[in-house]
């Protein structure tokens, strides 16, 4: 957002009078925070889970399956 030091006010970029302040004609500086384009950081969000995560998932699934077998055998033994 363009900023005028003389008026101490922000002005719309389209309202600028040839790059100078439309009210006082002074120098307008653009101090917008998104003026620098350093937003090329690599994003690792879309990557898949690491390999050890799947080991944990497989181990958990095997454990739950084993507990299910134990439970079924217990139920069969019960009746
Ligand atoms: Zn001004």
PDB file of the backbone (N, CA, C, O) and the ligand in Angstrom, with CONECT records:
HET     ZN  A 101       1
ATOM      1  N   UNK A   1       0.859  -1.195   0.000  1.00  0.00           N
ATOM      2  CA  UNK A   1       0.000   0.000   0.000  1.00  0.00           C
ATOM      3  C   UNK A   1       0.892   1.242   0.000  1.00  0.00           C
ATOM      4  O   UNK A   1       1.722   1.400   0.896  1.00  0.00           O
ATOM      5  N   UNK A   2       0.741   2.096  -0.958  1.00  0.00           N
ATOM      6  CA  UNK A   2       1.550   3.319  -1.031  1.00  0.00           C
ATOM      7  C   UNK A   2       1.307   4.218   0.176  1.00  0.00           C
ATOM      8  O   UNK A   2       0.176   4.392   0.631  1.00  0.00           O
ATOM      9  N   UNK A   3       2.387   4.775   0.675  1.00  0.00           N
ATOM     10  CA  UNK A   3       2.314   5.574   1.900  1.00  0.00           C
ATOM     11  C   UNK A   3       2.918   6.952   1.638  1.00  0.00           C
ATOM     12  O   UNK A   3       4.009   7.063   1.078  1.00  0.00           O
ATOM     13  N   UNK A   4       2.203   8.000   2.046  1.00  0.00           N
ATOM     14  CA  UNK A   4       2.693   9.363   1.893  1.00  0.00           C
ATOM     15  C   UNK A   4       3.154   9.888   3.239  1.00  0.00           C
ATOM     16  O   UNK A   4       2.378   9.929   4.193  1.00  0.00           O
ATOM     17  N   UNK A   5       4.434  10.295   3.321  1.00  0.00           N
ATOM     18  CA  UNK A   5       4.970  10.800   4.587  1.00  0.00           C
ATOM     19  C   UNK A   5       4.388  12.168   4.925  1.00  0.00           C
ATOM     20  O   UNK A   5       4.192  12.484   6.098  1.00  0.00           O
ATOM     21  N   UNK A   6       4.115  12.967   3.926  1.00  0.00           N
ATOM     22  CA  UNK A   6       3.615  14.320   4.182  1.00  0.00           C
ATOM     23  C   UNK A   6       2.210  14.288   4.780  1.00  0.00           C
ATOM     24  O   UNK A   6       1.902  15.025   5.716  1.00  0.00           O
ATOM     25  N   UNK A   7       1.355  13.409   4.212  1.00  0.00           N
ATOM     26  CA  UNK A   7      -0.018  13.324   4.701  1.00  0.00           C
ATOM     27  C   UNK A   7      -0.147  12.317   5.831  1.00  0.00           C
ATOM     28  O   UNK A   7      -1.149  12.316   6.547  1.00  0.00           O
ATOM     29  N   UNK A   8       0.855  11.457   6.002  1.00  0.00           N
ATOM     30  CA  UNK A   8       0.781  10.357   6.970  1.00  0.00           C
ATOM     31  C   UNK A   8      -0.465   9.519   6.701  1.00  0.00           C
ATOM     32  O   UNK A   8      -1.236   9.215   7.611  1.00  0.00           O
ATOM     33  N   UNK A   9      -0.646   9.152   5.432  1.00  0.00           N
ATOM     34  CA  UNK A   9      -1.835   8.395   5.052  1.00  0.00           C
ATOM     35  C   UNK A   9      -1.497   7.432   3.925  1.00  0.00           C
ATOM     36  O   UNK A   9      -0.599   7.663   3.114  1.00  0.00           O
ATOM     37  N   UNK A  10      -2.240   6.366   3.910  1.00  0.00           N
ATOM     38  CA  UNK A  10      -2.117   5.404   2.816  1.00  0.00           C
ATOM     39  C   UNK A  10      -3.000   5.848   1.654  1.00  0.00           C
ATOM     40  O   UNK A  10      -4.043   6.474   1.848  1.00  0.00           O
ATOM     41  N   UNK A  11      -2.566   5.517   0.461  1.00  0.00           N
ATOM     42  CA  UNK A  11      -3.353   5.836  -0.722  1.00  0.00           C
ATOM     43  C   UNK A  11      -3.474   4.606  -1.599  1.00  0.00           C
ATOM     44  O   UNK A  11      -2.569   3.772  -1.647  1.00  0.00           O
ATOM     45  N   UNK A  12      -4.587   4.499  -2.286  1.00  0.00           N
ATOM     46  CA  UNK A  12      -4.757   3.381  -3.205  1.00  0.00           C
ATOM     47  C   UNK A  12      -3.770   3.530  -4.366  1.00  0.00           C
ATOM     48  O   UNK A  12      -3.525   4.639  -4.842  1.00  0.00           O
ATOM     49  N   UNK A  13      -3.204   2.401  -4.818  1.00  0.00           N
ATOM     50  CA  UNK A  13      -2.237   2.483  -5.929  1.00  0.00           C
ATOM     51  C   UNK A  13      -2.838   3.105  -7.184  1.00  0.00           C
ATOM     52  O   UNK A  13      -2.128   3.739  -7.964  1.00  0.00           O
ATOM     53  N   UNK A  14      -4.124   2.929  -7.379  1.00  0.00           N
ATOM     54  CA  UNK A  14      -4.759   3.479  -8.577  1.00  0.00           C
ATOM     55  C   UNK A  14      -5.037   4.971  -8.428  1.00  0.00           C
ATOM     56  O   UNK A  14      -5.253   5.661  -9.424  1.00  0.00           O
ATOM     57  N   UNK A  15      -5.032   5.481  -7.178  1.00  0.00           N
ATOM     58  CA  UNK A  15      -5.332   6.892  -6.948  1.00  0.00           C
ATOM     59  C   UNK A  15      -4.095   7.777  -7.049  1.00  0.00           C
ATOM     60  O   UNK A  15      -4.193   9.001  -6.971  1.00  0.00           O
ATOM     61  N   UNK A  16      -2.918   7.144  -7.226  1.00  0.00           N
ATOM     62  CA  UNK A  16      -1.688   7.937  -7.271  1.00  0.00           C
ATOM     63  C   UNK A  16      -1.649   8.800  -8.526  1.00  0.00           C
ATOM     64  O   UNK A  16      -2.028   8.377  -9.618  1.00  0.00           O
ATOM     65  N   UNK A  17      -1.178  10.020  -8.326  1.00  0.00           N
ATOM     66  CA  UNK A  17      -1.104  10.964  -9.447  1.00  0.00           C
ATOM     67  C   UNK A  17       0.285  10.867 -10.073  1.00  0.00           C
ATOM     68  O   UNK A  17       1.171  11.674  -9.791  1.00  0.00           O
ATOM     69  N   UNK A  18       0.450   9.870 -10.921  1.00  0.00           N
ATOM     70  CA  UNK A  18       1.746   9.713 -11.575  1.00  0.00           C
ATOM     71  C   UNK A  18       2.855   9.341 -10.614  1.00  0.00           C
ATOM     72  O   UNK A  18       3.987   9.799 -10.770  1.00  0.00           O
ATOM     73  N   UNK A  19       2.551   8.515  -9.621  1.00  0.00           N
ATOM     74  CA  UNK A  19       3.554   8.088  -8.661  1.00  0.00           C
ATOM     75  C   UNK A  19       3.709   9.031  -7.497  1.00  0.00           C
ATOM     76  O   UNK A  19       4.480   8.739  -6.583  1.00  0.00           O
ATOM     77  N   UNK A  20       3.010  10.154  -7.488  1.00  0.00           N
ATOM     78  CA  UNK A  20       3.079  11.086  -6.354  1.00  0.00           C
ATOM     79  C   UNK A  20       1.725  11.161  -5.665  1.00  0.00           C
ATOM     80  O   UNK A  20       0.723  10.665  -6.180  1.00  0.00           O
ATOM     81  N   UNK A  21       1.710  11.782  -4.508  1.00  0.00           N
ATOM     82  CA  UNK A  21       0.496  11.826  -3.708  1.00  0.00           C
ATOM     83  C   UNK A  21      -0.594  12.645  -4.414  1.00  0.00           C
ATOM     84  O   UNK A  21      -0.319  13.741  -4.902  1.00  0.00           O
ATOM     85  N   UNK A  22      -1.817  12.127  -4.470  1.00  0.00           N
ATOM     86  CA  UNK A  22      -2.906  12.867  -5.112  1.00  0.00           C
ATOM     87  C   UNK A  22      -3.373  14.059  -4.283  1.00  0.00           C
ATOM     88  O   UNK A  22      -4.062  14.935  -4.804  1.00  0.00           O
ATOM     89  N   UNK A  23      -3.012  14.108  -3.002  1.00  0.00           N
ATOM     90  CA  UNK A  23      -3.477  15.205  -2.147  1.00  0.00           C
ATOM     91  C   UNK A  23      -2.451  16.331  -2.065  1.00  0.00           C
ATOM     92  O   UNK A  23      -2.786  17.503  -2.243  1.00  0.00           O
ATOM     93  N   UNK A  24      -1.171  15.958  -1.789  1.00  0.00           N
ATOM     94  CA  UNK A  24      -0.174  16.998  -1.605  1.00  0.00           C
ATOM     95  C   UNK A  24       0.895  16.985  -2.705  1.00  0.00           C
ATOM     96  O   UNK A  24       1.710  17.903  -2.798  1.00  0.00           O
ATOM     97  N   UNK A  25       0.882  15.948  -3.526  1.00  0.00           N
ATOM     98  CA  UNK A  25       1.874  15.882  -4.591  1.00  0.00           C
ATOM     99  C   UNK A  25       3.238  15.448  -4.105  1.00  0.00           C
ATOM    100  O   UNK A  25       4.214  15.540  -4.850  1.00  0.00           O
ATOM    101  N   UNK A  26       3.328  14.980  -2.881  1.00  0.00           N
ATOM    102  CA  UNK A  26       4.600  14.558  -2.325  1.00  0.00           C
ATOM    103  C   UNK A  26       5.000  13.174  -2.783  1.00  0.00           C
ATOM    104  O   UNK A  26       4.301  12.517  -3.555  1.00  0.00           O
ATOM    105  N   UNK A  27       6.159  12.752  -2.276  1.00  0.00           N
ATOM    106  CA  UNK A  27       6.687  11.437  -2.644  1.00  0.00           C
ATOM    107  C   UNK A  27       5.912  10.348  -1.909  1.00  0.00           C
ATOM    108  O   UNK A  27       5.677  10.437  -0.704  1.00  0.00           O
ATOM    109  N   UNK A  28       5.530   9.341  -2.646  1.00  0.00           N
ATOM    110  CA  UNK A  28       4.800   8.209  -2.068  1.00  0.00           C
ATOM    111  C   UNK A  28       5.699   6.980  -2.106  1.00  0.00           C
ATOM    112  O   UNK A  28       6.227   6.611  -3.155  1.00  0.00           O
ATOM    113  N   UNK A  29       5.861   6.363  -0.959  1.00  0.00           N
ATOM    114  CA  UNK A  29       6.674   5.150  -0.874  1.00  0.00           C
ATOM    115  C   UNK A  29       5.779   3.939  -0.701  1.00  0.00           C
ATOM    116  O   UNK A  29       4.762   3.991  -0.008  1.00  0.00           O
ATOM    117  N   UNK A  30       6.176   2.829  -1.352  1.00  0.00           N
ATOM    118  CA  UNK A  30       5.401   1.594  -1.263  1.00  0.00           C
ATOM    119  C   UNK A  30       6.084   0.680  -0.259  1.00  0.00           C
ATOM    120  O   UNK A  30       7.112   0.073  -0.560  1.00  0.00           O
ATOM    121  N   UNK A  31       5.518   0.587   0.917  1.00  0.00           N
ATOM    122  CA  UNK A  31       6.089  -0.264   1.961  1.00  0.00           C
ATOM    123  C   UNK A  31       5.208  -1.468   2.245  1.00  0.00           C
ATOM    124  O   UNK A  31       5.105  -1.912   3.389  1.00  0.00           O
ATOM    125  N   UNK A  32       4.577  -1.994   1.214  1.00  0.00           N
ATOM    126  CA  UNK A  32       3.714  -3.149   1.415  1.00  0.00           C
ATOM    127  C   UNK A  32       4.553  -4.355   1.805  1.00  0.00           C
ATOM    128  O   UNK A  32       5.638  -4.561   1.261  1.00  0.00           O
ATOM    129  N   UNK A  33       4.063  -5.149   2.739  1.00  0.00           N
ATOM    130  CA  UNK A  33       4.848  -6.292   3.220  1.00  0.00           C
ATOM    131  C   UNK A  33       5.040  -7.373   2.167  1.00  0.00           C
ATOM    132  O   UNK A  33       5.996  -8.144   2.246  1.00  0.00           O
ATOM    133  N   UNK A  34       4.151  -7.442   1.188  1.00  0.00           N
ATOM    134  CA  UNK A  34       4.265  -8.477   0.166  1.00  0.00           C
ATOM    135  C   UNK A  34       4.933  -7.931  -1.090  1.00  0.00           C
ATOM    136  O   UNK A  34       4.671  -8.408  -2.194  1.00  0.00           O
ATOM    137  N   UNK A  35       5.788  -6.942  -0.924  1.00  0.00           N
ATOM    138  CA  UNK A  35       6.483  -6.401  -2.084  1.00  0.00           C
ATOM    139  C   UNK A  35       7.598  -7.342  -2.536  1.00  0.00           C
ATOM    140  O   UNK A  35       7.908  -7.421  -3.725  1.00  0.00           O
ATOM    141  N   UNK A  36       8.201  -8.056  -1.579  1.00  0.00           N
ATOM    142  CA  UNK A  36       9.265  -9.006  -1.933  1.00  0.00           C
ATOM    143  C   UNK A  36       8.656 -10.357  -2.275  1.00  0.00           C
ATOM    144  O   UNK A  36       7.731 -10.820  -1.608  1.00  0.00           O
ATOM    145  N   UNK A  37       9.178 -10.976  -3.308  1.00  0.00           N
ATOM    146  CA  UNK A  37       8.616 -12.238  -3.787  1.00  0.00           C
ATOM    147  C   UNK A  37       9.501 -13.410  -3.370  1.00  0.00           C
ATOM    148  O   UNK A  37       9.918 -14.199  -4.218  1.00  0.00           O
ATOM    149  N   UNK A  38       9.787 -13.532  -2.095  1.00  0.00           N
ATOM    150  CA  UNK A  38      10.599 -14.646  -1.616  1.00  0.00           C
ATOM    151  C   UNK A  38       9.749 -15.784  -1.119  1.00  0.00           C
ATOM    152  O   UNK A  38      10.043 -16.365  -0.074  1.00  0.00           O
ATOM    153  N   UNK A  39       8.705 -16.114  -1.841  1.00  0.00           N
ATOM    154  CA  UNK A  39       7.766 -17.132  -1.396  1.00  0.00           C
ATOM    155  C   UNK A  39       7.971 -18.421  -2.166  1.00  0.00           C
ATOM    156  O   UNK A  39       7.017 -19.146  -2.445  1.00  0.00           O
ATOM    157  N   UNK A  40       9.236 -18.709  -2.514  1.00  0.00           N
ATOM    158  CA  UNK A  40       9.521 -19.915  -3.296  1.00  0.00           C
ATOM    159  C   UNK A  40      10.049 -21.043  -2.418  1.00  0.00           C
ATOM    160  O   UNK A  40      10.823 -21.885  -2.872  1.00  0.00           O
ATOM    161  N   UNK A  41       9.622 -21.051  -1.152  1.00  0.00           N
ATOM    162  CA  UNK A  41      10.085 -22.105  -0.260  1.00  0.00           C
ATOM    163  C   UNK A  41       9.461 -23.445  -0.651  1.00  0.00           C
ATOM    164  O   UNK A  41       8.294 -23.533  -1.030  1.00  0.00           O
ATOM    165  N   UNK A  42      10.290 -24.477  -0.541  1.00  0.00           N
ATOM    166  CA  UNK A  42       9.795 -25.810  -0.874  1.00  0.00           C
ATOM    167  C   UNK A  42       8.809 -26.265   0.182  1.00  0.00           C
ATOM    168  O   UNK A  42       9.088 -26.204   1.379  1.00  0.00           O
ATOM    169  N   UNK A  43       7.672 -26.712  -0.266  1.00  0.00           N
ATOM    170  CA  UNK A  43       6.649 -27.166   0.650  1.00  0.00           C
ATOM    171  C   UNK A  43       6.628 -28.693   0.674  1.00  0.00           C
ATOM    172  O   UNK A  43       6.458 -29.338  -0.361  1.00  0.00           O
ATOM    173  N   UNK A  44       6.801 -29.257   1.860  1.00  0.00           N
ATOM    174  CA  UNK A  44       6.839 -30.708   2.014  1.00  0.00           C
ATOM    175  C   UNK A  44       5.512 -31.247   2.510  1.00  0.00           C
ATOM    176  O   UNK A  44       5.445 -32.356   3.040  1.00  0.00           O
ATOM    177  N   UNK A  45       4.464 -30.473   2.341  1.00  0.00           N
ATOM    178  CA  UNK A  45       3.169 -30.889   2.872  1.00  0.00           C
ATOM    179  C   UNK A  45       2.590 -32.017   2.027  1.00  0.00           C
ATOM    180  O   UNK A  45       1.990 -32.951   2.557  1.00  0.00           O
ATOM    181  N   UNK A  46       2.772 -31.927   0.712  1.00  0.00           N
ATOM    182  CA  UNK A  46       2.160 -32.908  -0.172  1.00  0.00           C
ATOM    183  C   UNK A  46       2.882 -34.236  -0.232  1.00  0.00           C
ATOM    184  O   UNK A  46       2.409 -35.169  -0.881  1.00  0.00           O
ATOM    185  N   UNK A  47       4.035 -34.339   0.445  1.00  0.00           N
ATOM    186  CA  UNK A  47       4.787 -35.587   0.379  1.00  0.00           C
ATOM    187  C   UNK A  47       4.079 -36.676   1.170  1.00  0.00           C
ATOM    188  O   UNK A  47       3.308 -36.395   2.087  1.00  0.00           O
ATOM    189  N   UNK A  48       4.352 -37.936   0.799  1.00  0.00           N
ATOM    190  CA  UNK A  48       3.760 -39.053   1.505  1.00  0.00           C
ATOM    191  C   UNK A  48       4.480 -39.277   2.825  1.00  0.00           C
ATOM    192  O   UNK A  48       5.545 -38.714   3.077  1.00  0.00           O
ATOM    193  N   UNK A  49       3.877 -40.106   3.655  1.00  0.00           N
ATOM    194  CA  UNK A  49       4.438 -40.347   4.984  1.00  0.00           C
ATOM    195  C   UNK A  49       5.758 -41.098   4.869  1.00  0.00           C
ATOM    196  O   UNK A  49       5.967 -41.831   3.902  1.00  0.00           O
ATOM    197  N   UNK A  50       6.647 -40.929   5.837  1.00  0.00           N
ATOM    198  CA  UNK A  50       7.931 -41.647   5.833  1.00  0.00           C
ATOM    199  C   UNK A  50       7.738 -43.140   6.005  1.00  0.00           C
ATOM    200  O   UNK A  50       6.684 -43.596   6.449  1.00  0.00           O
ATOM    201  N   UNK A  51       8.784 -43.909   5.645  1.00  0.00           N
ATOM    202  CA  UNK A  51       8.654 -45.367   5.616  1.00  0.00           C
ATOM    203  C   UNK A  51       8.409 -45.962   7.008  1.00  0.00           C
ATOM    204  O   UNK A  51       7.691 -46.955   7.131  1.00  0.00           O
ATOM    205  N   UNK A  52       8.994 -45.371   8.055  1.00  0.00           N
ATOM    206  CA  UNK A  52       8.805 -45.957   9.380  1.00  0.00           C
ATOM    207  C   UNK A  52       7.391 -45.751   9.894  1.00  0.00           C
ATOM    208  O   UNK A  52       6.927 -46.459  10.787  1.00  0.00           O
ATOM    209  N   UNK A  53       6.704 -44.752   9.304  1.00  0.00           N
ATOM    210  CA  UNK A  53       5.302 -44.577   9.689  1.00  0.00           C
ATOM    211  C   UNK A  53       4.471 -45.774   9.251  1.00  0.00           C
ATOM    212  O   UNK A  53       3.585 -46.225   9.977  1.00  0.00           O
ATOM    213  N   UNK A  54       4.767 -46.290   8.044  1.00  0.00           N
ATOM    214  CA  UNK A  54       3.991 -47.425   7.537  1.00  0.00           C
ATOM    215  C   UNK A  54       4.321 -48.702   8.289  1.00  0.00           C
ATOM    216  O   UNK A  54       3.478 -49.593   8.398  1.00  0.00           O
ATOM    217  N   UNK A  55       5.557 -48.803   8.817  1.00  0.00           N
ATOM    218  CA  UNK A  55       5.893 -49.963   9.648  1.00  0.00           C
ATOM    219  C   UNK A  55       5.012 -49.973  10.897  1.00  0.00           C
ATOM    220  O   UNK A  55       4.514 -51.016  11.322  1.00  0.00           O
ATOM    221  N   UNK A  56       4.833 -48.771  11.477  1.00  0.00           N
ATOM    222  CA  UNK A  56       3.987 -48.667  12.660  1.00  0.00           C
ATOM    223  C   UNK A  56       2.542 -49.023  12.300  1.00  0.00           C
ATOM    224  O   UNK A  56       1.858 -49.709  13.060  1.00  0.00           O
ATOM    225  N   UNK A  57       2.089 -48.554  11.144  1.00  0.00           N
ATOM    226  CA  UNK A  57       0.716 -48.841  10.727  1.00  0.00           C
ATOM    227  C   UNK A  57       0.512 -50.337  10.522  1.00  0.00           C
ATOM    228  O   UNK A  57      -0.493 -50.896  10.960  1.00  0.00           O
ATOM    229  N   UNK A  58       1.475 -50.992   9.849  1.00  0.00           N
ATOM    230  CA  UNK A  58       1.366 -52.433   9.600  1.00  0.00           C
ATOM    231  C   UNK A  58       1.412 -53.206  10.912  1.00  0.00           C
ATOM    232  O   UNK A  58       0.658 -54.160  11.105  1.00  0.00           O
ATOM    233  N   UNK A  59       2.311 -52.786  11.824  1.00  0.00           N
ATOM    234  CA  UNK A  59       2.413 -53.471  13.111  1.00  0.00           C
ATOM    235  C   UNK A  59       1.121 -53.314  13.904  1.00  0.00           C
ATOM    236  O   UNK A  59       0.657 -54.264  14.534  1.00  0.00           O
ATOM    237  N   UNK A  60       0.549 -52.134  13.876  1.00  0.00           N
ATOM    238  CA  UNK A  60      -0.708 -51.905  14.587  1.00  0.00           C
ATOM    239  C   UNK A  60      -1.834 -52.741  13.983  1.00  0.00           C
ATOM    240  O   UNK A  60      -2.645 -53.309  14.715  1.00  0.00           O
ATOM    241  N   UNK A  61      -1.888 -52.819  12.658  1.00  0.00           N
ATOM    242  CA  UNK A  61      -2.919 -53.609  12.003  1.00  0.00           C
ATOM    243  C   UNK A  61      -2.761 -55.085  12.347  1.00  0.00           C
ATOM    244  O   UNK A  61      -3.745 -55.772  12.617  1.00  0.00           O
ATOM    245  N   UNK A  62      -1.502 -55.578  12.337  1.00  0.00           N
ATOM    246  CA  UNK A  62      -1.263 -56.980  12.685  1.00  0.00           C
ATOM    247  C   UNK A  62      -1.650 -57.254  14.131  1.00  0.00           C
ATOM    248  O   UNK A  62      -2.220 -58.301  14.442  1.00  0.00           O
ATOM    249  N   UNK A  63      -1.338 -56.306  15.015  1.00  0.00           N
ATOM    250  CA  UNK A  63      -1.674 -56.482  16.427  1.00  0.00           C
ATOM    251  C   UNK A  63      -3.190 -56.545  16.616  1.00  0.00           C
ATOM    252  O   UNK A  63      -3.705 -57.409  17.326  1.00  0.00           O
ATOM    253  N   UNK A  64      -3.901 -55.607  15.960  1.00  0.00           N
ATOM    254  CA  UNK A  64      -5.353 -55.590  16.101  1.00  0.00           C
ATOM    255  C   UNK A  64      -5.970 -56.846  15.501  1.00  0.00           C
ATOM    256  O   UNK A  64      -6.943 -57.380  16.034  1.00  0.00           O
ATOM    257  N   UNK A  65      -5.398 -57.324  14.379  1.00  0.00           N
ATOM    258  CA  UNK A  65      -5.894 -58.555  13.755  1.00  0.00           C
ATOM    259  C   UNK A  65      -5.681 -59.740  14.696  1.00  0.00           C
ATOM    260  O   UNK A  65      -6.547 -60.602  14.846  1.00  0.00           O
ATOM    261  N   UNK A  66      -4.498 -59.758  15.328  1.00  0.00           N
ATOM    262  CA  UNK A  66      -4.197 -60.831  16.278  1.00  0.00           C
ATOM    263  C   UNK A  66      -5.147 -60.797  17.474  1.00  0.00           C
ATOM    264  O   UNK A  66      -5.616 -61.838  17.935  1.00  0.00           O
ATOM    265  N   UNK A  67      -5.425 -59.586  17.974  1.00  0.00           N
ATOM    266  CA  UNK A  67      -6.368 -59.464  19.088  1.00  0.00           C
ATOM    267  C   UNK A  67      -7.766 -59.896  18.662  1.00  0.00           C
ATOM    268  O   UNK A  67      -8.524 -60.440  19.465  1.00  0.00           O
ATOM    269  N   UNK A  68      -8.111 -59.650  17.386  1.00  0.00           N
ATOM    270  CA  UNK A  68      -9.414 -60.069  16.869  1.00  0.00           C
ATOM    271  C   UNK A  68      -9.492 -61.589  16.823  1.00  0.00           C
ATOM    272  O   UNK A  68     -10.516 -62.169  17.182  1.00  0.00           O
ATOM    273  N   UNK A  69      -8.402 -62.246  16.379  1.00  0.00           N
ATOM    274  CA  UNK A  69      -8.363 -63.715  16.341  1.00  0.00           C
ATOM    275  C   UNK A  69      -8.497 -64.278  17.746  1.00  0.00           C
ATOM    276  O   UNK A  69      -9.241 -65.231  17.981  1.00  0.00           O
ATOM    277  N   UNK A  70      -7.757 -63.670  18.686  1.00  0.00           N
ATOM    278  CA  UNK A  70      -7.831 -64.114  20.079  1.00  0.00           C
ATOM    279  C   UNK A  70      -9.263 -63.978  20.607  1.00  0.00           C
ATOM    280  O   UNK A  70      -9.777 -64.859  21.296  1.00  0.00           O
ATOM    281  N   UNK A  71      -9.885 -62.854  20.264  1.00  0.00           N
ATOM    282  CA  UNK A  71     -11.251 -62.625  20.735  1.00  0.00           C
ATOM    283  C   UNK A  71     -12.228 -63.617  20.136  1.00  0.00           C
ATOM    284  O   UNK A  71     -13.129 -64.092  20.827  1.00  0.00           O
ATOM    285  N   UNK A  72     -12.062 -63.937  18.856  1.00  0.00           N
ATOM    286  CA  UNK A  72     -12.962 -64.905  18.206  1.00  0.00           C
ATOM    287  C   UNK A  72     -12.785 -66.289  18.834  1.00  0.00           C
ATOM    288  O   UNK A  72     -13.758 -66.994  19.102  1.00  0.00           O
ATOM    289  N   UNK A  73     -11.508 -66.668  19.067  1.00  0.00           N
ATOM    290  CA  UNK A  73     -11.243 -67.967  19.682  1.00  0.00           C
ATOM    291  C   UNK A  73     -11.820 -68.039  21.091  1.00  0.00           C
ATOM    292  O   UNK A  73     -12.315 -69.083  21.514  1.00  0.00           O
ATOM    293  N   UNK A  74     -11.753 -66.915  21.820  1.00  0.00           N
ATOM    294  CA  UNK A  74     -12.313 -66.861  23.171  1.00  0.00           C
ATOM    295  C   UNK A  74     -13.827 -67.016  23.120  1.00  0.00           C
ATOM    296  O   UNK A  74     -14.424 -67.690  23.960  1.00  0.00           O
ATOM    297  N   UNK A  75     -14.454 -66.369  22.101  1.00  0.00           N
ATOM    298  CA  UNK A  75     -15.899 -66.446  21.966  1.00  0.00           C
ATOM    299  C   UNK A  75     -16.331 -67.866  21.579  1.00  0.00           C
ATOM    300  O   UNK A  75     -17.345 -68.366  22.065  1.00  0.00           O
ATOM    301  N   UNK A  76     -15.545 -68.517  20.693  1.00  0.00           N
ATOM    302  CA  UNK A  76     -15.865 -69.888  20.312  1.00  0.00           C
ATOM    303  C   UNK A  76     -15.729 -70.800  21.524  1.00  0.00           C
ATOM    304  O   UNK A  76     -16.545 -71.697  21.736  1.00  0.00           O
ATOM    305  N   UNK A  77     -14.679 -70.556  22.319  1.00  0.00           N
ATOM    306  CA  UNK A  77     -14.441 -71.387  23.497  1.00  0.00           C
ATOM    307  C   UNK A  77     -15.535 -71.190  24.531  1.00  0.00           C
ATOM    308  O   UNK A  77     -15.822 -72.085  25.326  1.00  0.00           O
ATOM    309  N   UNK A  78     -16.139 -70.017  24.514  1.00  0.00           N
ATOM    310  CA  UNK A  78     -17.133 -69.672  25.526  1.00  0.00           C
ATOM    311  C   UNK A  78     -18.413 -70.466  25.321  1.00  0.00           C
ATOM    312  O   UNK A  78     -19.050 -70.911  26.276  1.00  0.00           O
ATOM    313  N   UNK A  79     -18.781 -70.635  24.037  1.00  0.00           N
ATOM    314  CA  UNK A  79     -20.038 -71.306  23.759  1.00  0.00           C
ATOM    315  C   UNK A  79     -19.864 -72.777  23.436  1.00  0.00           C
ATOM    316  O   UNK A  79     -20.847 -73.472  23.178  1.00  0.00           O
TER     317      UNK A  79
HETATM  318 ZN    ZN A 101       0.389  13.315   0.553  1.00  0.00          ZN
END
